[in-house]
């Protein structure tokens, strides 16, 4: 019994450290760049921001999906989520990009619990052109590839989706 409690406490401490602000670099993140000159909007995703930062030069501060979670006092249960919306104007097109965390299990210590991903919805001139698109499969045991990049061009209502396999 004592051993089980010690193990639980160690798991909670490890999870608290993982969820603390100092370790957000290990969290899934997305970034959005709006380039009026090239008339493109590019949304990028990474399951680990520390690996992606060198590849995202000059982009605005990324959205950290773990920071959009509202957790219980013990920081083990997701009580609710928040969203973040970014606007992008490309000449005659107004884009609204809404980012939300994808939570496969509200119990962060449960099956797939800590495997939070991101979900994005894109509107062009008020019309949804990409609805609740997951960057990674919510079922962490079925993840074979992830959505790494979404490119939208001025005048087009069809987003270009770029998927990649996971690195070994």
C-alpha positions, 0 to 999 in steps of 0.5 A, a space after each residue: 500500500 505504501 509503495 503504491 502511494 509512493 509511486 502515485 506521488 512520483 507520477 503526480 510530481 512528474 506530471 506536474 513538472 511536465 505541465 509546468 511553464 518551464 517545460 512547455 517546450 516539450 508540448 504540442 504546438 502550432 504556429 501561424 504565419 500570414 504573408 500578404 506579399 506571397 498571399 499565403 497563410 501557413 499553419 504549422 504543427 509539431 508534437 514537440 516544440 523544442 524540435 521545431 523551433 529552428 524550423 520556424 524562424 521569424 514566426 509569431 509565438 506558437 500556440 501551446 495546446 497544453 496551455 489551453 487546458 483548464 485542469 483540476 487542482 492536482 493537474 491530472 484531470 482536464 476540466 475544460 478547454 479554451 481556444 485561441 483565434 488568430 486573424 489573417 488578412 490577405 488582400 480580399 480574403 479574411 481568415 479566422 484560424 481557431 486553435 483548440 486542444 484535442 484531448 483524447 482522455 480527460 484523465 491525463 494519467 489514463 490511456 492516451 491522457 497525456 497525448 494531447 494534440 491540436 485541432 484547427 478550424 479555418 474560416 475564409 470570409 466567414 465561411 468554414 473551409 476546414 472544420 475541426 481538423 486534428 493535427 494527430 489522431 485522437 487515439 494515440 495508439 493509431 497514430 501513423 502520421 500527423 498533419 504538419 502543415 496547412 497552406 491556404 492561398 488567397 482566392 482559394 477555398 481549398 487548403 493544402 494539407 501536408 502529412 508526414 510520418 513520425 520520426 523514429 
